[in-house]
Amino acid sequence: MRALRWYAAHDLRLDDVAVPVVGSGQALVRVERVGLCGTDLEEYVHGPLDIPVGSPHPRSGAQAPLTQGHEVVGVVVECPDRPEWLGRRVIPDVVEGCGRCWWCASHEEGLCPELVVLGMHAPGGLAEFMLCRSATLVEVPAHVEPDVAAFAEPVAVAVRAIAKAGDLRGTAVVVVGAGVVGNLIVQVARAAGALVVAQDPSSGRRALALDAGASVAAADREGTARAVLGMHHGRLADVVFECAGRDESFADSVALTRSGGTVVLVGLSASGPALPWRDVVLGEKRLIGTAAHLWDVDVATAVRLLADGTVDPRPMISEVVPLDGVVDALERLAVPNHLAKILVDPTREGAS
């Protein structure tokens, strides 16, 4: 089969490799779509960050060259332990814990010290076929097209972030960073009963946020603050979701949160932004991290929201490319612009 494998930063190669052999407890999925994620881009530009290089991952045994891709939808073509899954469209669970530690026993596999994420620590979905666990497949209803189903993993990120914030009914919410995940959070927060203001310097992303249901989309902290104060009886936001992963967006997020409010940190930064101690301590503001979505909670909820139309990701799709178009797509994503989500179709031949 064809697989796009990471060798080093700016070195992805389309290789011919053997189709994975299905073992006990596993399923083989024919990949229909893969979403290119910010972590894929970071590995391409700055890696290795999470991909094992030089020695194999202690649990998966994988190392570079490694097939990336963790936002996957496909059809089950082999599943010895659960033959009833054959032919079904599914979301493979990409977050795999060891199954033995305290976190796994608590059903927090994403916090496992021996965590394996497919596409980062083991082969992922940028290939014609992908191997995954059979017990944690999430079925996609037949009417949900692959382009929509490919958003299940980022929607699961949004679902988990919203759950971390608690009941949002009647609250004022700010989303700082209106990229793909930020705009998905806009939609999920609206569905949860919140009034939402988005902040992003990009006019294109602000337009997407308005389409996604934000009441206002501002370019900077000052515009966001004015909007929230005007809508929320002179108070700042009850909850702010930081989705950009930048020092300045972290500072904005804390500043835009009312006293006693909550900042949910969704974006990931390699740097360590300065903590505004006085504002956090004297304002009794809560800082919460979120990342490790669960297949039967967050992913299953994400599929339901996509299936019933509560979340519509289609306006965010900028293009669909074949495997041999991924490198060019990543080069475009590396330059700040209006692009939203690029999907990959491994069944397509030839560069777009």
C-alpha positions as CSV (number, residue, x, y, z in Angstrom):
1,M,0.0,0.0,0.0
2,R,1.0,3.7,-0.3
3,A,1.9,5.4,3.0
4,L,3.1,9.0,3.5
5,R,5.9,8.7,6.1
6,W,7.8,11.3,8.2
7,Y,11.5,10.9,8.0
8,A,12.6,14.3,9.4
9,A,11.4,17.9,9.4
10,H,10.5,18.9,5.8
11,D,11.1,15.3,4.7
12,L,7.9,13.3,4.0
13,R,8.0,10.5,1.5
14,L,5.4,8.5,-0.2
15,D,6.5,4.9,0.2
16,D,5.2,1.5,-0.8
17,V,4.9,-0.5,2.4
18,A,3.2,-3.8,3.4
19,V,-0.4,-3.7,4.4
20,P,-0.5,-4.2,8.2
21,V,-1.3,-7.7,9.4
22,V,-4.3,-7.8,11.7
23,G,-3.8,-9.4,15.1
24,S,-6.0,-10.2,18.0
25,G,-8.1,-7.3,19.1
26,Q,-7.4,-5.3,16.0
27,A,-9.2,-4.0,12.9
28,L,-7.9,-3.0,9.5
29,V,-9.5,0.2,8.2
30,R,-9.5,1.4,4.6
31,V,-8.8,5.1,5.0
32,E,-11.3,7.5,3.3
33,R,-10.2,10.8,4.7
34,V,-7.6,12.3,7.0
35,G,-7.6,15.8,8.4
36,L,-4.2,17.6,8.5
37,C,-3.8,18.9,12.0
38,G,-1.7,21.5,13.6
39,T,0.4,18.8,15.2
40,D,1.1,17.3,11.8
41,L,2.2,20.7,10.6
42,E,4.4,21.2,13.7
43,E,6.2,17.9,13.1
44,Y,6.7,18.8,9.5
45,V,8.2,22.2,10.2
46,H,9.9,21.7,13.6
47,G,10.0,17.9,14.3
48,P,10.7,15.6,15.8
49,L,8.5,16.7,18.7
50,D,6.5,13.5,19.5
51,I,7.6,11.1,16.8
52,P,10.2,8.6,18.1
53,V,13.5,9.1,16.4
54,G,16.6,6.9,16.9
55,S,15.0,4.4,19.2
56,P,11.6,2.8,19.1
57,H,8.7,4.0,21.3
58,P,8.8,1.9,24.5
59,R,5.3,0.5,24.0
60,S,4.4,0.7,20.3
61,G,7.8,-0.2,19.1
62,A,7.5,2.3,16.3
63,Q,10.0,5.0,15.2
64,A,10.7,7.2,12.2
65,P,10.0,6.7,9.4
66,L,6.5,6.8,10.6
67,T,3.1,7.4,9.0
68,Q,1.3,10.5,10.5
69,G,-2.4,11.3,10.5
70,H,-4.8,11.0,13.5
71,E,-8.0,12.6,12.2
72,V,-9.2,9.6,10.4
73,V,-12.4,8.1,9.0
74,G,-12.6,4.9,7.1
75,V,-14.3,1.5,6.4
76,V,-13.5,-1.7,8.2
77,V,-12.1,-4.3,5.8
78,E,-10.8,-6.9,8.4
79,C,-11.8,-7.5,11.9
80,P,-11.4,-11.2,13.0
81,D,-12.7,-10.7,16.6
82,R,-15.7,-8.6,15.6
83,P,-16.8,-9.6,12.0
84,E,-20.0,-7.7,12.4
85,W,-18.0,-4.5,11.9
86,L,-17.0,-5.4,8.3
87,G,-18.1,-2.7,5.8
88,R,-19.0,-0.2,8.4
89,R,-17.7,3.4,8.3
90,V,-15.9,4.2,11.6
91,I,-13.7,6.6,13.5
92,P,-10.7,4.6,14.8
93,D,-9.7,5.5,18.3
94,V,-6.2,7.0,18.2
95,V,-5.6,7.5,21.9
96,E,-4.3,4.2,23.4
97,G,-3.4,3.8,27.0
98,C,-1.5,0.9,28.5
99,G,-4.6,-0.6,30.2
100,R,-2.8,-1.3,33.5
101,C,-2.0,2.0,35.2
102,W,-4.2,4.1,37.6
103,W,-5.2,6.5,34.8
104,C,-6.4,3.7,32.5
105,A,-8.3,2.1,35.4
106,S,-9.9,5.5,35.9
107,H,-10.9,5.7,32.2
108,E,-8.5,8.5,31.6
109,E,-6.4,6.7,29.0
110,G,-5.2,9.9,27.4
111,L,-3.2,10.7,30.6
112,C,-1.5,7.3,30.7
113,P,2.3,7.6,31.2
114,E,2.8,5.1,28.4
115,L,0.3,6.8,26.0
116,V,0.4,5.9,22.4
117,V,-1.3,8.2,19.9
118,L,-1.7,6.7,16.4
119,G,0.0,9.0,13.9
120,M,2.5,10.3,16.5
121,H,3.8,7.3,18.4
122,A,2.6,4.5,16.0
123,P,1.5,4.4,12.3
124,G,-1.5,6.6,11.6
125,G,-3.9,7.3,8.8
126,L,-1.9,9.0,6.0
127,A,-2.0,5.7,4.1
128,E,-4.4,3.5,2.2
129,F,-5.0,1.3,5.2
130,M,-4.6,1.7,9.0
131,L,-4.4,-0.7,11.9
132,C,-6.3,0.1,15.1
133,R,-8.0,-1.5,18.0
134,S,-11.4,-3.2,17.3
135,A,-12.9,-2.6,20.8
136,T,-12.9,1.2,20.5
137,L,-14.3,1.8,17.0
138,V,-17.0,4.4,16.8
139,E,-19.5,3.9,14.1
140,V,-20.4,6.7,11.7
141,P,-24.1,6.8,10.5
142,A,-24.4,6.0,6.8
143,H,-25.7,9.4,5.9
144,V,-22.6,11.2,7.2
145,E,-20.2,11.8,4.3
146,P,-16.5,11.2,4.8
147,D,-15.6,14.9,4.5
148,V,-17.8,15.6,7.5
149,A,-16.9,12.5,9.5
150,A,-13.2,13.4,9.2
151,F,-13.9,16.2,11.7
152,A,-14.8,13.7,14.5
153,E,-11.4,13.9,16.2
154,P,-11.2,17.8,16.3
155,V,-14.9,18.0,17.3
156,A,-14.1,15.6,20.1
157,V,-11.4,18.0,21.3
158,A,-14.1,20.7,21.3
159,V,-16.5,18.5,23.2
160,R,-14.0,17.7,25.9
161,A,-13.0,21.4,26.2
162,I,-16.7,22.3,26.7
163,A,-17.1,19.6,29.3
164,K,-14.1,20.9,31.2
165,A,-15.9,24.3,31.5
166,G,-19.1,22.9,33.0
167,D,-22.6,24.0,32.3
168,L,-22.6,26.9,29.8
169,R,-26.3,27.7,29.7
170,G,-26.7,31.4,29.9
171,T,-23.0,32.1,30.1
172,A,-20.8,34.5,28.1
173,V,-18.0,32.7,26.4
174,V,-15.0,34.0,24.5
175,V,-13.0,31.9,22.0
176,V,-9.5,33.3,21.4
177,G,-8.2,31.8,18.2
178,A,-10.8,31.1,15.5
179,G,-9.0,28.3,13.7
180,V,-10.6,25.0,13.1
181,V,-10.8,23.9,16.7
182,G,-11.8,27.4,17.8
183,N,-14.7,27.5,15.4
184,L,-15.8,24.0,16.4
185,I,-15.8,25.2,20.0
186,V,-18.0,28.2,18.9
187,Q,-20.5,25.7,17.5
188,V,-20.5,23.4,20.5
189,A,-20.7,26.2,23.0
190,R,-23.6,27.8,21.1
191,A,-25.4,24.4,21.2
192,A,-24.7,24.3,25.0
193,G,-26.6,27.6,25.5
194,A,-23.7,30.1,25.6
195,L,-23.5,33.5,24.1
196,V,-20.2,33.4,22.1
197,V,-17.7,36.1,21.1
198,A,-14.7,35.0,18.9
199,Q,-11.3,36.8,18.6
200,D,-8.9,36.3,15.8
201,P,-6.7,38.8,13.8
202,S,-7.6,37.0,10.5
203,S,-10.7,38.5,8.8
204,G,-11.3,35.2,7.1
205,R,-11.4,33.3,10.3
206,R,-13.6,35.9,11.9
207,A,-16.0,35.4,9.1
208,L,-16.0,31.7,9.7
209,A,-16.7,32.3,13.4
210,L,-19.7,34.4,12.6
211,D,-21.0,31.7,10.2
212,A,-20.4,29.2,13.0
213,G,-22.7,31.1,15.4
214,A,-20.5,33.7,17.2
215,S,-22.5,36.8,18.0
216,V,-19.4,39.0,17.5
217,A,-16.0,38.3,16.0
218,A,-13.3,40.8,17.0
219,A,-9.8,41.3,15.8
220,D,-8.2,42.1,19.2
221,R,-8.5,42.1,23.0
222,E,-10.0,45.6,23.1
223,G,-12.7,44.8,20.6
224,T,-13.5,41.6,22.3
225,A,-13.7,43.2,25.8
226,R,-16.1,45.9,24.5
227,A,-18.3,43.3,22.9
228,V,-18.5,41.1,26.0
229,L,-19.0,43.9,28.5
230,G,-21.8,45.3,26.3
231,M,-23.6,42.0,26.1
232,H,-22.9,40.7,29.6
233,H,-24.1,43.4,32.0
234,G,-20.7,45.0,32.3
235,R,-18.9,41.7,33.2
236,L,-16.2,40.0,31.3
237,A,-16.5,36.4,30.0
238,D,-17.5,33.6,32.3
239,V,-15.4,31.2,30.3
240,V,-12.6,31.8,27.8
241,F,-11.2,29.1,25.5
242,E,-7.6,29.8,24.5
243,C,-7.2,28.0,21.1
244,A,-4.2,29.7,19.5
245,G,-1.4,28.5,21.7
246,R,0.5,31.8,21.7
247,D,1.9,33.9,24.6
248,E,-0.2,36.9,23.6
249,S,-3.4,34.9,23.2
250,F,-2.9,33.4,26.7
251,A,-2.5,36.9,28.2
252,D,-5.6,38.0,26.3
253,S,-7.6,35.0,27.6
254,V,-6.8,35.7,31.2
255,A,-7.5,39.4,30.8
256,L,-10.9,38.7,29.2
257,T,-12.0,36.4,32.0
258,R,-14.2,37.8,34.8
259,S,-13.2,37.4,38.4
260,G,-14.1,33.9,39.4
261,G,-14.2,32.8,35.8
262,T,-12.5,30.0,34.0
263,V,-9.8,29.8,31.3
264,V,-9.7,26.5,29.3
265,L,-6.4,26.1,27.6
266,V,-6.9,24.2,24.3
267,G,-4.0,25.6,22.3
268,L,-0.5,24.1,22.7
269,S,2.6,26.1,22.8
270,A,6.3,25.0,22.9
271,S,7.1,28.1,25.0
272,G,6.1,29.0,28.5
273,P,4.2,32.2,28.6
274,A,4.5,34.4,31.7
275,L,1.6,33.8,34.1
276,P,-0.2,37.0,35.2
277,W,-0.1,35.9,38.9
278,R,-1.9,38.9,40.4
279,D,-4.8,38.7,38.0
280,V,-5.2,35.0,38.4
281,V,-4.8,35.0,42.2
282,L,-6.7,38.1,43.2
283,G,-9.4,37.4,40.6
284,E,-9.7,33.8,41.7
285,K,-9.6,32.6,38.1
286,R,-9.3,29.0,37.2
287,L,-6.9,27.7,34.6
288,I,-7.8,24.3,33.1
289,G,-5.9,22.2,30.5
290,T,-7.7,19.9,28.1
291,A,-6.4,17.4,25.5
292,A,-7.1,13.7,26.0
293,H,-10.4,12.9,24.5
294,L,-12.0,9.5,25.1
295,W,-13.5,7.3,22.4
296,D,-16.8,6.4,24.1
297,V,-17.4,9.8,25.6
298,D,-16.0,12.7,23.5
299,V,-15.6,10.9,20.1
300,A,-19.0,9.3,20.3
301,T,-20.6,12.7,21.2
302,A,-18.7,14.3,18.4
303,V,-20.0,11.8,15.8
304,R,-23.6,12.4,17.1
305,L,-23.2,16.2,16.8
306,L,-21.9,15.8,13.3
307,A,-24.6,13.4,12.4
308,D,-27.5,15.5,13.6
309,G,-26.1,18.7,12.1
310,T,-25.5,20.5,15.4
311,V,-21.9,20.9,14.2
312,D,-21.4,21.7,10.5
313,P,-17.7,21.7,9.6
314,R,-18.1,22.0,5.8
315,P,-17.5,25.8,5.6
316,M,-14.0,25.1,7.1
317,I,-12.9,22.7,4.4
318,S,-10.5,24.5,2.0
319,E,-9.5,21.6,-0.2
320,V,-9.2,17.8,-0.4
321,V,-5.8,16.5,-1.7
322,P,-4.4,13.1,-2.5
323,L,-1.4,11.6,-0.6
324,D,1.1,13.0,-3.0
325,G,-0.4,16.5,-2.5
326,V,0.2,16.6,1.3
327,V,3.7,18.1,1.2
328,D,2.5,21.0,-0.9
329,A,-0.6,21.4,1.4
330,L,1.6,21.5,4.5
331,E,3.8,24.2,2.8
332,R,0.7,26.3,2.2
333,L,-0.5,25.8,5.8
334,A,2.9,26.9,7.1
335,V,2.3,30.4,5.7
336,P,-0.3,32.4,7.7
337,N,-3.3,32.8,5.4
338,H,-7.0,32.2,5.3
339,L,-6.8,28.4,4.8
340,A,-8.9,26.4,7.2
341,K,-8.9,22.6,7.1
342,I,-7.2,20.5,4.4
343,L,-8.4,16.9,4.1
344,V,-6.5,14.1,2.5
345,D,-8.1,11.4,0.4
346,P,-5.7,8.4,0.2
347,T,-7.9,6.8,-2.5
348,R,-7.2,9.6,-5.0
349,E,-4.5,9.3,-7.6
350,G,-2.3,12.2,-8.7
351,A,-1.4,15.6,-7.2
352,S,-4.2,18.1,-7.2
